[in-house]
Amino acid sequence: MKLRLLGKVYKKQGKAVFVKVKKKDFMKVMEKIHRKTQGRISAITGYDNGKNIELIYTFLLERYILNVKIEINRKNPFIQSISSLFPAAEIYERENFEMLGVRFEGNKNLKKILLDKASPKTPLRKGGKI
Amino acid sequence: MNEKKSQNRKETCKGYVLPIGPQHPMYVEAENLMLHLDGETIVDVEVNIGYMHRGIEELMQRRNYIQNLYLAERICGICSGVHTVTYCQCIENLMGIENIPERAKYIRTIILELERIHSHFLFLGVLAYELGLDTAFMYTWRDREYVMDILEMISGNRVNYSMPTFGGVKRDIPDSKIPEILKKLDYLESRAKYYAKVFHSDMLIRKRTTGKGKLSKNFAEKYSIVGPVARASGLKIDVRKDMPYLLYDELDWRIVTKRECDSHARIMVKVYEILESVRILKQCFRKVSKTEKNLKIKAPLRVEPNEALAVTEAPRGELLYYAISNGTDVPERIRVRTPTFANIVKSIPEILKGEQLGDLPVIIASMDPCFSCCDRITLLDVNTGEVKSLDGSELRRMGERK
């Protein structure tokens, strides 16, 4: 798989490759990763940088670790769910939903996973109350 | 008439919901299993986790890198060493430190492998206890003390070793202690071989575990199951071989896999992994005395804006740390993905469906949880609203009777 075709390769660290992808290409890239590799999804890391919310999808492939980064709007954070392609992603999507308030369209089981019902909404956001 | 009676009985038994937990620290976390039962057969399971959520990721954003080193160590009580090593590797990647001294690499590998042995011995003990084999439980935990002794000799602590730091390790392993440690390793090897024989051939263990709690290879692939559970389902994955870190690519060892996919395969994978770990340790101890006595290199306090990750193989599977820095001495974001989180939510319903309630403790134990704090189980009859309580020992007796 040619990584340049996925998006902009912005960092390399040993066996880990970091690729930045635009939101409109997101589903195409995920389908490509699903089709071309037997990749296992390891994590979805959510991060609020103050302006946008960054999501980093980490895949463990045969020879390297692929990190796909995507930025989404902080005020209206939504992105398509990849749980139909990678069923293991469902729990990581649920985690980001409760920690950062990202809505994953297409995830049928989008509810809290770690926090209690009474706990604060989106605790990992900047300026969020804990 | 009799038919009618039995039919009535079947109907009243349907729709039982049996909550297990939340005061039930199976894996590292306490969790709640809602079992939907038909008689004694498990029809469906809902897994609710998060009862042990302490907000460590948020806490890490308020402390500096050095303080986080101690916080990372306290994420898990059993595999505390692998958390610090992975955190250090992740922050070293963030700082741009590529090569740590050779001796530090050896010491880190030694800590990781000793921890794997002690975690696997603990697992064997818990599993034997759930099977009602108290002698085997005491034997394995007695042998675990030998590993704890070695860890204490090296680090001064039994649980939180606090050995790695950025750029190397804090304490050295004195060469004078190595012969004694090697002797203890010989003993551990002979014991592990004995357990391999016992757990492989004992009729009782075989009957209770063979064919129970099946987790197919397809499922493990689809749901990204990690660690010994995945290896027992025939997946040849191990971060130590796939993405070698420390010295694992220089040492001679092999990945243990099984194709049977059941509880017994999960036990055998762990027993053989103890033998592999002993093999790694012997090589390390023989080579460590030949390396230079250089323990660490200087690491900066502040870290330039950057992002990095580190993946390692913890005793229970793949452990991932992802860190983002912002130029100060406090990290911007640190994300921890533990192997339990990947393994438990989707696979527990899959392996328990269709099994008998009496087999539940053994099957859950074979997934490597910490079932020792098995507190209380409430039986709730949905139809009548009647609530009964069973304590852990009663559930265990039920398992033994079977």
Boltz contact constraints between the chains, C-beta under 6 A:
constraints:
  - contact:
      token1: [A, 13]
      token2: [B, 93]
      max_distance: 6.0
  - contact:
      token1: [A, 13]
      token2: [B, 308]
      max_distance: 6.0
  - contact:
      token1: [A, 15]
      token2: [B, 243]
      max_distance: 6.0
  - contact:
      token1: [A, 16]
      token2: [B, 309]
      max_distance: 6.0
  - contact:
      token1: [A, 40]
      token2: [B, 224]
      max_distance: 6.0
  - contact:
      token1: [A, 41]
      token2: [B, 224]
      max_distance: 6.0
  - contact:
      token1: [A, 42]
      token2: [B, 320]
      max_distance: 6.0
  - contact:
      token1: [A, 43]
      token2: [B, 320]
      max_distance: 6.0
  - contact:
      token1: [A, 43]
      token2: [B, 337]
      max_distance: 6.0
  - contact:
      token1: [A, 45]
      token2: [B, 322]
      max_distance: 6.0
  - contact:
      token1: [A, 45]
      token2: [B, 335]
      max_distance: 6.0
  - contact:
      token1: [A, 47]
      token2: [B, 324]
      max_distance: 6.0
  - contact:
      token1: [A, 47]
      token2: [B, 333]
      max_distance: 6.0
  - contact:
      token1: [A, 87]
      token2: [B, 222]
      max_distance: 6.0
  - contact:
      token1: [A, 87]
      token2: [B, 223]
      max_distance: 6.0
  - contact:
      token1: [A, 88]
      token2: [B, 223]
      max_distance: 6.0
  - contact:
      token1: [A, 88]
      token2: [B, 224]
      max_distance: 6.0
  - contact:
      token1: [A, 91]
      token2: [B, 345]
      max_distance: 6.0
  - contact:
      token1: [A, 114]
      token2: [B, 50]
      max_distance: 6.0
  - contact:
      token1: [A, 114]
      token2: [B, 53]
      max_distance: 6.0
